[in-house]
């Protein structure tokens, strides 16, 4: 990953075709030793390719990967609808629980700036 990061930094700096020595110089400037095998593999795989096109292609591929963040929202909506149908008492109970949390913070005996 460090080799790729250095390669991309060189690309952002205007070097459209960084060499292995260029990447080594970037890494050594921050005290990191380059792994020659991994660096040679990276350079050979990226040789002759446009970095911006590769990043754009990767972004398209990542967009199709499910992130799992939206799965929980589907279950919460029916529960809220069921609470409203049962009489609508779910909202005040939630507010009371939040107030109890705030009060318990005060019982700790110290403040942020003490």
PAMAR-333613 format. One line per field, with one value per residue: residue number from 1; residue in one letter; x, y, z of N, C-alpha, C, O in turn. Coordinates in pm, whole numbers, plus 50000, padded with zeros to 5 digits. Each point is the difference from the previous one (the first is absolute). Example, Ala and Ser with C-alpha at 12.3 -4.5 7.8 and 13.67 -1.06 7.14 Angstrom:
# PAMAR-333613
resi = [1|2]
resn = [a|s]
n.X = [51319|49861]
n.Y = [49431|50107]
n.Z = [50780|49862]
ca.X = [49911|50082]
ca.Y = [50119|50119]
ca.Z = [50000|50006]
c.X = [50090|49923]
c.Y = [50120|50109]
c.Z = [50000|50073]
o.X = [50104|50051]
o.Y = [49998|50111]
o.Z = [50066|50017]
This chain:
# PAMAR-333613
resi = [1|2|3|4|5|6|7|8|9|10|11|12|13|14|15|16|17|18|19|20|21|22|23|24|25|26|27|28|29|30|31|32|33|34|35|36|37|38|39|40|41|42|43|44|45|46|47|48|49|50|51|52|53|54|55|56|57|58|59|60|61|62|63|64|65|66|67|68|69|70|71|72|73|74|75|76|77|78|79|80|81|82|83|84|85|86|87|88|89|90|91|92|93|94|95|96|97|98|99|100|101|102|103|104|105|106|107|108|109|110|111|112|113|114]
resn = [x|x|x|x|x|x|x|x|x|x|x|x|x|x|x|x|x|x|x|x|x|x|x|x|x|x|x|x|x|x|x|x|x|x|x|x|x|x|x|x|x|x|x|x|x|x|x|x|x|x|x|x|x|x|x|x|x|x|x|x|x|x|x|x|x|x|x|x|x|x|x|x|x|x|x|x|x|x|x|x|x|x|x|x|x|x|x|x|x|x|x|x|x|x|x|x|x|x|x|x|x|x|x|x|x|x|x|x|x|x|x|x|x|x]
n.X = [50082|50142|50003|49842|50019|50151|49934|49873|50119|50094|49866|49976|50167|49866|50035|50031|50213|49849|50185|50107|50118|49879|49943|50155|50011|49845|50019|50138|49871|49906|50187|49937|49998|50139|49781|50215|50007|49996|50195|50145|49958|50068|50216|50066|49957|50164|50138|50073|50030|49797|50162|50044|50138|50219|50093|50054|50189|50188|50041|50087|50221|50133|50007|50152|50169|49926|49868|49812|50078|49999|50182|50162|50089|50109|50195|50153|50056|50086|50219|50127|50047|50165|50203|50068|50085|50215|50061|50147|49962|49978|49851|49786|49907|49933|49802|49826|49951|49879|49781|49887|49956|49831|49801|49947|49923|49784|49896|50032|49863|49933|50154|49863|49859|49922]
n.Y = [49881|49897|49779|49864|49945|49844|49786|49917|49924|49798|49824|49949|49858|49834|49897|50076|50064|49997|50112|49824|50052|50004|49806|49904|50093|49927|49805|50000|50072|49802|49983|50054|49816|50056|49966|49938|49850|50057|50056|49837|49900|50099|49991|49808|49994|50103|49824|50213|49978|50006|50135|50178|49947|50010|50204|50097|49932|50093|50201|49994|49965|50178|50106|49881|50125|49790|50179|49946|50161|49919|49876|50129|50095|49842|49951|50144|49971|49804|49992|50097|49876|49849|50094|50032|49817|49982|50149|49882|49797|49939|50121|49989|49821|50029|50101|49865|49872|50102|50015|49814|49980|50120|49906|49844|50113|50050|49812|50085|50176|49951|50161|50088|50144|49797]
n.Z = [50000|50142|49961|50086|50218|50051|49983|50167|50175|49979|50047|50219|50054|49931|50195|49791|50029|50167|50055|49913|49817|49810|49900|49867|49795|49853|49891|49824|49831|49948|49875|49792|50133|49833|49967|50030|50166|50217|50093|50055|50197|50191|50060|50096|50221|50113|49991|49995|50221|49901|50077|49870|49832|50046|50001|49806|49902|50077|49908|49793|49982|50031|49803|49887|50076|50021|50022|49891|49868|49793|50031|50085|49821|49888|50097|49928|49788|49937|50031|49842|49820|50023|49981|49789|49901|50063|49850|49881|50080|49788|49891|50056|49905|49788|49974|50032|49825|49838|50039|49956|49782|49913|50040|49852|49824|50028|49940|49798|49998|49796|50019|49853|50099|50048]
ca.X = [49918|50089|50058|49895|49979|50111|49980|49891|50049|50082|49908|49937|50103|50027|50078|49899|50052|50104|50084|50022|50089|49919|49920|50095|50039|49888|49991|50117|49993|49925|50058|49943|50075|49914|50012|50029|49912|49866|50011|50015|49871|49913|50044|49970|49855|49948|50077|49924|49859|49966|49956|49864|49907|49994|49924|49860|49951|49985|49884|49880|49991|49963|49861|49912|50019|49908|50073|49934|49949|49857|49924|49931|49893|49876|49937|49959|49879|49880|49986|49946|49861|49925|49986|49900|49870|49965|49954|50091|50070|50141|50084|50030|50085|50136|50049|50029|50126|50108|50019|50068|50140|50062|50012|50105|50128|50026|50032|50137|50080|50103|49962|50099|50104|50040]
ca.Y = [50119|50117|50018|50059|50137|50080|50007|50094|50134|50043|50032|50129|50103|50027|49893|49911|49864|49988|49881|49938|50089|50114|49954|49979|50131|50053|49921|50024|50137|49995|49896|49867|49920|49941|49858|49997|49906|50060|50120|49958|49948|50116|50076|49922|49996|50134|50055|50034|50024|50132|49989|50055|49902|49887|50043|50010|49863|49942|50062|49937|49865|50011|50044|49884|49917|50039|50046|49948|50106|50024|49883|50018|50098|49932|49943|50104|50066|49931|50010|50133|50001|49920|50079|50104|49934|49951|50108|50112|50024|49966|50119|50051|49907|50021|50127|49979|49927|50093|50087|49924|49994|50128|50011|49910|50063|50095|49927|49948|50072|50084|50065|49997|50100|50008]
ca.Z = [50000|50005|49867|49917|50045|49949|49854|49975|50033|49888|49890|50029|49986|49860|49941|49944|49993|50102|49997|50130|50075|50046|50115|50110|50052|50079|50122|50085|50055|50125|50082|49973|49905|49897|49973|49856|49927|49987|49919|49860|49955|49982|49881|49879|49979|49967|49889|49880|50030|50052|50139|50014|49944|50093|50118|49958|49979|50133|50065|49942|50057|50141|50012|49992|50119|50107|50118|50118|50085|49984|50041|50127|49988|49961|50118|50093|49954|50044|50145|50029|49956|50095|50122|49977|49993|50133|50086|49989|50124|49986|49998|50133|50073|49951|50055|50141|50009|49968|50114|50103|49962|50029|50144|50048|49973|50106|50121|49994|50097|49941|49875|49893|50020|50142]
c.X = [50087|50062|49899|49976|50110|49987|49893|50041|50088|49914|49931|50098|50039|50083|49903|50045|50113|50078|50014|50090|49924|49920|50090|50041|49892|49993|50118|49998|49921|50045|49943|50086|49903|50029|50015|49907|49862|50003|50014|49869|49903|50035|49965|49849|49944|50070|49911|49853|49980|49941|49856|49895|49985|49918|49851|49939|49977|49880|49870|49982|49957|49855|49904|50013|49903|50079|49935|49939|49849|49915|49920|49882|49867|49926|49946|49868|49873|49979|49941|49854|49913|49978|49894|49860|49954|49956|50095|50077|50150|50089|50025|50091|50145|50058|50038|50132|50118|50027|50073|50149|50072|50021|50112|50138|50038|50046|50145|50093|50115|49949|50113|50116|50042|50149]
c.Y = [50126|50027|50066|50146|50092|50018|50103|50143|50056|50037|50133|50115|50028|49894|49894|49855|49984|49870|49944|50089|50122|49962|49978|50132|50060|49927|50026|50140|50005|49881|49861|49930|49934|49851|49985|49909|50061|50123|49965|49948|50116|50077|49924|49997|50136|50062|50022|50027|50139|49985|50048|49903|49880|50033|50009|49861|49932|50056|49940|49860|50006|50042|49882|49907|50044|50037|49955|50106|50017|49884|50021|50094|49934|49942|50105|50064|49925|50009|50135|50007|49921|50074|50106|49939|49954|50113|50118|50030|49975|50123|50056|49908|50017|50128|49984|49926|50091|50093|49929|49987|50127|50017|49912|50057|50097|49931|49953|50075|50082|50059|49996|50093|50014|49977]
c.Z = [50000|49864|49906|50037|49948|49849|49965|50034|49888|49880|50022|49984|49856|49930|49948|49990|50102|49988|50142|50086|50052|50124|50120|50063|50087|50134|50094|50061|50131|50086|49981|49896|49902|49988|49849|49921|49977|49910|49852|49943|49973|49873|49873|49971|49957|49880|49877|50023|50058|50140|50017|49946|50092|50124|49965|49981|50136|50074|49949|50059|50147|50020|49997|50121|50109|50125|50129|50090|49993|50050|50126|49991|49965|50120|50095|49957|50041|50152|50038|49959|50098|50130|49985|49996|50138|50093|50002|50128|49989|50007|50140|50082|49957|50056|50147|50016|49971|50117|50113|49970|50037|50149|50052|49973|50112|50127|50003|50096|49943|49870|49901|50027|50145|50015]
o.X = [49968|50024|50034|49981|49972|50026|50016|49960|49990|50028|49983|49961|50079|50017|49946|49917|50117|49944|49955|49980|50027|49995|49963|50012|50029|49988|49982|50061|50013|49930|50007|50036|49896|50115|49905|49959|49947|49910|49937|49967|49929|49912|49954|49960|49900|49962|49930|49926|50087|49901|49922|49892|49890|49923|49915|49886|49902|49933|49907|49888|49920|49939|49889|49925|49996|50093|50064|49938|49940|49877|49890|49909|49895|49877|49904|49920|49907|49886|49916|49919|49887|49894|49925|49904|49880|49952|49968|50050|50072|50109|50116|50081|50090|50118|50098|50077|50104|50116|50084|50081|50109|50103|50070|50094|50118|50069|50043|50104|50078|49907|50111|50114|50055|50051]
o.Y = [50098|50116|50090|50084|50111|50108|50080|50094|50117|50098|50078|50113|50090|50006|49921|49911|49994|49895|50061|50011|50047|50077|50036|50010|50059|50063|50010|50022|50095|49960|49918|50057|49948|49957|50024|50034|49997|50023|50063|50026|50000|50034|50061|50002|50005|50109|49909|50022|50052|49931|49934|49986|49947|49917|49957|49977|49928|49928|49979|49961|49917|49967|50009|49903|50118|49930|50008|49965|50046|50013|49946|49992|50049|50001|49973|50040|50064|50008|50008|50062|50040|49986|50028|50063|49991|49972|50104|50112|50020|49991|50029|50049|49993|50004|50059|50031|49989|50030|50060|50005|49995|50052|50039|49969|50015|50062|49940|49945|50056|49947|49956|49970|50104|50003]
o.Z = [49933|49964|49922|49913|49954|49947|49908|49930|49966|49930|49906|49969|49974|49879|50078|49983|49961|49969|50097|50121|50111|50097|50112|50122|50105|50105|50121|50105|50077|50093|50091|49897|50039|50010|49925|49890|49889|49920|49915|49884|49900|49921|49903|49884|49928|49956|49954|49904|50069|50020|50069|50058|50016|50049|50078|50039|50017|50073|50078|50032|50044|50101|50052|50012|50034|50039|50105|50100|50097|50006|50011|50083|50040|50002|50073|50085|50047|50045|50091|50069|50028|50062|50094|50045|50026|50110|50058|50014|50098|50056|50030|50078|50084|50035|50044|50091|50064|50029|50066|50092|50056|50042|50093|50074|50031|50081|50099|50039|50076|49939|50032|49965|50037|50112]
